Amino acid sequence: MPRSSQQRSRCAPTVAFEVLSPDDQPADVADTIATYLASGSAAVIVIDPRLETARIYDSGAPGGLPAATSLAHGALPGFALDLDSFFARLRSGR
């Protein structure tokens, strides 16, 4: 069930990861992002496996920033994900 942007979670993750499904509607995804950020998440990372893209949403980038070849954010110190390798593994089914 889609979340309303009026909702707030009682406990928000520091960083939320959303992996899009083929049937996800853009308005529902935007609402989910808004709910996480309004609830106190530092960032929301949206992975689109079909387009092989990742976008990072936080209060400083309300429209989201594309993650080019590496996924990193200040809320995840020391974490970096090589997106080329990540999507290659998805394509190979491993």
Helices and strands as residue ranges (DSSP letters): E 15-19, H 26-38, E 43-48, E 53-58, E 61-66, E 70-71, E 81-82, H 83-92
